[in-house]
Amino acid sequence: MPDKSPGLSAWLGLAGLLIVLDQLSKFWVLATFQFGERVEITSFFNLVLVFNAGAAFSFLADAGGWQKWFFIILALAISAWLVAMIRQHAQERLLPFALTLVLGGALGNVIDRLRFGAVVDFLDFHAAGWHWPAFNVADSAISIGVVLLLWQQLTHKESDGNPR
């Protein structure tokens, strides 16, 4: 019976699709909203246009500009490693899927840093006056990918049957 597992090109194609979806969503937000403009969608969710020059939770956002290149170089180095890991595990399912989500998200945000010097964020969830930091499709892919990587590591069994 032939193996129906996706190969490297399929995983990279999925990463490319994530990048396209991320960039299209950001293109729409940039064309529709002014900086800081907020539109309430539900009682707990807004759309808002903000830029994040830092990393997650605006880490190093006020560092003076050097962080742009630091995060670009870091993301590109990690992306190269992710491609190597995807290639090595291309015939599996969960691990390369998780790595692909992180890869697509990381490269989507690199594009923003190169174009705008910061990442375009627009998804704003809140409750009882508390706001989660705004994020985007790329950030969502990275977060889901990391959760899946953790799940894979916690549930994966070695070929000898012993838990890892």
N, C-alpha and C positions, 0 to 999 in steps of 0.2 A: 504494500500500500504506500503510495507516494506521500512524502511529508508535505503538509499544507501550511507549515509555519511560514510567516513572513520573512523575507530576507532583508539585508541591509537597505536595499533601495526602497523597500516598502516603509521601513521605519523612518528613513530620511525624508521620504515623501510625506509622511504624517507630520514630521517636524516642520516641513515646508508649509503644509496646510495650516498648522497652528500659527506660524509666523504671518501668513496671509490674513487669517481671521483676526489676529491681534492687530495688525496694521490697519485693516479695514475698519475695525471698531474705533481705533484711535483717529483715523482719518475722519470718520463721521463725527466724533466728539469735537475734534478741532474745527470742523466746518460748521458745527451747530452751536457751540457754546463759546462764551467769552471766558477768559481766565477768571476763576473763582465763582462763576455762575453756577447756581445750584437749582435743580428741578426735583421736587419731591415726587417720587413714583408711588411709594407706599408709606405707611407710618413708620417704617424701619429702613427704608432704602431710598437714596437719592442718586441722581447723576450729577456730577460736579467735575469741572475741568481744573485740575491742579497739576503741577510739575514737581517731580521729586528728583533732586540732584544727588540724593544719597542712595542708600540701599534700603532694605526692608525697614519699615518703621522710621524712615528718614535718617537712618544711621549715616553719619558724616555729611549730612546735607549742607551744613554750614562750614565745610572744611576749606573753602577758599578756591575751589576749582580743580585742584590736583586729583580729587577723587573721581572725576569723570574718566580720566585715562586709566586710573587704577582699576575701576570697575569694568571698563571695556577690556583691558588686558586680562584681568582675572576671568571674566566671562568667556573670552575667546579661548583661554588656556583650558578652562573647565570644559568648554564645548568640544575641544579637540579630544580630551580624555573621554568625554561621553560618547563621541563617535567611535573611538577605539573599543569602549566597553559594549556599545551596541553591536559593533561588528563581531566581537568575540561571543556575544550571546544572542545573535540575530535569530537563531532558530527556536529560542524560547519565546514565552509570551509575556509574562508579567514584568520581568526585569527590563527587557528592552522597551516595553511600553512606558514604564515609569521613567526610564532614562530619556526616552524620546520627548516626553512631556517637559522635563527639565530643560532639555536641549532647545526645543522650540521656544519655550518661554524666555530662556536666557538670551537667545539671539534676537527675539522680538524686542527685548529691552535694550540690547546693544544698538539696534537700529535707531531707537529713540535717542539714546545718548549721543550717537554720531550726528543725527539730524538736529536735535534741539538742545543738546548739552544736559538733558535731564529726561527722566521717564515720564510719559503722559499717563496720569492716573485719573480714573473717573467713576469708579464704583464705590459708593459710600454707604456702608451699613451702619446703623445706629440703634440704640435702645436706651431709654431712660436718661437721655442727655449725654450718653457715652457713645463716641464715634470710633469705629475701627478705622485705622488709617486707610485712606482711599487706595485702591489698587486697580488692576487692569486684567485683561484676558491672559497676558503672559504670566503675570504673578499668580493667577489662578492655576495655570498649567504647572508652574513650578511647584506650587503648594501641593496640588494633587499628586504630582510625580513623587515628591518627597514622602508623602504619606504612603503611597504605594511601595516605595523602596523600603520604608520601615516595615510595612506589612510583609513584604517578601522576605526580608531578613528574619523576621520573627517566626514566620511559618514555613520557610524553606527547609526541606530535609535533604541531607547529603545522600549520595547514592548508596551508602552503607546502611541507611535507615535511621541513623542517629540524628536528632535535631541539631541544628547548627547553633 
